[in-house]
Amino acid sequence: RLSLMASSSADGTPELQLILKALDLDMPLSVVLGMYLLGSRFWGSHRASSDYDVLLVVSKMPASVHGDKVSTTLSVRGVAVDVSIIEVEEFTERLSIAKYPHLLAFLAPHECVLLEDETMQALRKKVLLSVESLQKEGQDMAEKDWRRARELLQKGDGKRGKKILGHSLRCLALFAQLSEIARSSDSYL
């Protein structure tokens, strides 16, 4: 049913089983519908010391988790892994309004799609993005990032401020391109 497209092999990408074990959520592999690498590894701007930002989409949140999503940082074989877990219903809702970073999961290059079952593949074919949603999310995200970058620059943290500005510009370019595609056709992701 599931196909794991990358693992903790030569490239160092943590395996799903190791992540689930480290999370200690008593969650069987079968509830994981999708596993995606985001962050600097998605954008191709990572360094050897960069952490792994992982989004897990699950059919049902484990009973030990309260709420519809969880985010945590853990270490798997000495590698920092930031994990976000979200139920598929919430993921679908966020995707339909072009929410970042959920939208990136469906735009991820092949090497960033670590696992995707047929539920997620079918969802990929159903989601239609509106120009308005793309423009709103792009603008909201950019405003938030620019405020944060300005705060960091005012505090003298130029390195982090510039990193956020670079990220914001990449995202704005992506959202602008997606808006143009959506405007020119009723295109699915």
VEXTI-211808 format. One record per residue: residue in one letter; x, y, z of N, C-alpha, C, O in turn. Coordinates in steps of 0.2 Angstrom, whole numbers, plus 5000, padded with zeros to 4 digits. Atoms other than C-alpha are relative to their C-alpha. Layout:
<recs>
AXYZXYZXYZXYZ...
</recs>
This chain:
<recs>
R500449945000500050005000500450065000500350114996L499649955000501450125004500649994997500949934997S499350015003503050154995500450065003500350125002L499549954997504450235004500550024995500949974992M499649985006505450334991500750025002501150034998A499349984998506950385002500049975007499549965010S499950034993507650315018500650035003501050075000S499449984996509050335031500649974996500949935000S499550035003510250285018500650054999500850095004A499449965001511850365011499950085000500350125002D500249935000510950535009499950035007499850095009G500149984993510550535028499350025002499150035007T500749984999508650565026499849955005499849895004P500350044995507850495042499449954997499049984993E500550055002506750335039499450025004499450055010L500749994996504850355044500049965006499849995011Q500050044994505050215056500450035006500150035011L499649964995506450305065499650065003499750075009I500349944998505450465066499449985004499350015010L500650024996503850375072500249975007499949995012K499850034993504850285086500350065004500150065010A499749954996505750445091499450055003499450085008L500549964998504050535092499649975006499350005010D500350044994503450395104499250025000499050035006L500749985000501650425099499549934999498949944998D500350065001501150235097499550014993498950004994M500449995006500650275079500349944995500949944993P499750055005500750125066500150034993499850094992L499849975007501550155049499450014996499450054991S500650005004499850115041499650075000499250084995V500449945000499050285046500450064997500150114996V499649955004500450385037499850004993500049954990L500250005007499750435020500550044996500650024990G499549965004501150555015500650025005500450045011M499549984996502850605021500450054995500750024990Y499749955005503650765013500650045003500550065009L499449964998505350855015499850074998499750084992L500249935002505051045016500650045002501250015003G499549964997506151185022500650014995500550014989S499449995004507951215015500149944995500449954990R499950065004507951035008499550014994499749984988F500549995006506351074997500350054995500350044989W499849955004507151234991500749994997500950034992G499350015002508851164988500550045003501150055000S499549954997509751284999500349975007500650015011H499750034994510251165013500749995000501049994995R499350024999511951135020500049935003499549905005A499950064997512650975027499850005007499549955009S500250004993512251035044499250025001499050025007S500749984999510451085040499649945003499749885002D500450054997509050995049499549984994499550004989Y500550025005507650905040499350025003499150015009D500649984998505950985040499549954997499549944990V500450065003504650835038499350025002499150035007L500850004999502750845036499849934999499849904994L500350065000501850695040499250014999498950055003V500750005001500050675033499749945003499949895000V500250074997499050545043499250004999498950054999S500750015001497350475041499650015007499050035007K500349994993497050485060500550025005501049985005M499549984995497950575074500049955005499549935007P500050054995498550455087499650035006499650095007A500449984994497450465103500450045005500150085009S499649964995498950535113500150074998500350115002V499949935002498950695103499350035000498850014998H500649964999497650825107500050054995500550094995G500049955006497150935092500149974994500149904993D500050035007497250915074500750004997500849984991K499350005002499150945072500550005005500350025011V499550004995500750925081500750024996500850004991S499449985003502451005078500549995006500450015011T499550024995504050945087500750004997500749994991T499350015002505950945085500349945004500249935010L499750054997506850785088500749984997500850014992S499450025003508450695085500049934998499849895002V500050065002508550545074500749984998501050014993R499350015002510250465073500550065000500950064996G499649945000511050625078499850064996500250114995V500249955005510150725065499450045002498950005004A500649964998508950865069499449994995499550004989V500650015005507150835062499550045003499250025009D500649974998505750955064499449974996499449974990V500650045002504150855062499450045001499250065007S500749974999502450925059499549944997499649914992I500550065001500950795059499350044999499150085003I500749975001499250845052499649944997499849904993E500550055003497650745048499950024993499950084991V500149995007497250725030499450054999499450094994E500649965001495550815032500350085001500150124997E499849934999496450975039500550024995500550074992F499549995006497850955026499650024994499850074990T500449985006496550955012499750075001499750104996E500349934999495651105019500550064999500450114996R499449955001497351205020500250004993500450054991L499850005007497851145003499550044996499750074991S500549975004496151204996500150085000499850114995I500049935000496551385001500850025000501050075002A499349985002498451374996500450015006500850065005K499649984994499151375014500749974999500849924997Y499350025000500951375015500249975007499950005012P499650045005501851255018499749944997500049904994H500450065002500551125015500050004992500149944989L500049995008500451184996500749974998500749944992L499350025002502351144995500049925000500449894995A500050085000502050954999499849984993500149934990F500250025007501150944982500450034994500350014989L499549975005502451044973500749975001501149994997A499450034999503850944980500349964994500049924991P499750055005505150874968500049935003500049925009H500050084998505250684968500449985006500249955010E499550024994506750674980499750035007499950015012C500349974994505650774993499449965002499149975007V500650044999504150654992500349935003500549894999L499750064997504750525004499549945000499749885000L500550065000503150425005499350044998499150095000E500649975003501450454996499549944998499749904994D500550065002499950324996499550024995499550084993E500549995005498550314984499550065002499250094998T500549944998497450434995500350064998499950114996M499649935001498750574993500050014993500050064990Q500049995007498950534975499350024997499350064992A500749985002497050544972499950075002499650114998L500249934998496950704982500450054995500150104994R499649955004498350784971499650014993499750064990K500449995006497150754956499450045001499150074996K500749974999495650834964500150075002499650115001V499949934998496350994971500150054995500550054990L500049945005495951154961500250065004499850085009L499849944996496851314967499750064996499750064990S500249945003496051484964500550055000501050055005V499549955001497051634959499950045007500450065010E500149964994496251734974500349965006500750005010S499750044994496851594987500750014999501150025004L499350005001498551594979500350075002500850085005Q499849934998498751784980499950025007500450055010K500149984993498051804997500549965005500849995009E499550044996499151665005500750034998501150045003G499449975002500651734995500250075004500750085007Q499949934997500351915002500049995007500550025011D500050014992499951855020500749975002501050005007M499450034999501551745020500650055000501050065004A499549955001502651885013500050065006500550085008E500149954994501952015026500349985006500650015010K499750034994502351905040500749995000501150015005D499350005001504051865034500450065000500950075003W499649935001504552045030500050035007500450065009R500049974993503952095048500549975004500950005008R499650044996504951955056500850024998501250035002A499349995002506551995045500150075002500750095004R499949934998506352185049500250005008500750035010E499850014993506352135068500749985001501150005005L499350034999507852035066500650044998501150055001L499549955003508852165056500050065005500650085006Q500049954995508352295069500449985006500750025010K499750024994509052185083500749984998501149965002G499350015002510652165073500249934998500749914997D499950075003510351985067499950004993499449974990G500049995007510752015049500049934997499649924991K499950065003511151835045499349975000499049944994R500750035000509351765050499550054996499150024993G500449955004508551925043500049994993499549994989K499950015007509251895026499849934998499549934993K500350065001508851715027499250004999499049974994I500749995000507051755030499850044994499350024990L500149965006507051885016500149964994499749964989G499950055005507751755004499549954999499249944993H500650055000506451635009499450034997499050004993S500649965002505051765007500050014992499550004989L500049995007505651804989499949944996499549944991R500150065003505751624984499249985000498949964995C500750015000503951604990499650044996499150024993L500449965004503251754982500149994993499649994989A499950025007504051704965499549944999499249934994L500450065000503251534968499250014999498949994995F500749985000501551604972499750044994499250034991A500249965006501551724958500049964994499549964989Q500150055006501951584945499449965001499149954995L500650044999500651474952499350044999498950014996S500649955002499351624951499950014993499450004990E500050005007499851644933499749944997499349944992I500350065003499551464929499349995001498949974997A500750004998497951464938499550044996499050034994R500449945004497351624929499949974993499449994990S500050015007497851554912499649934998499449924993S500450065001496951384915499749985006499950005011D500350034994495851294927500449935001500249885001S499550064999497351184931500049985007500050015012Y499950034994497551064944500750005002501150004998L499350014998499151044954500349954997500949934998
</recs>
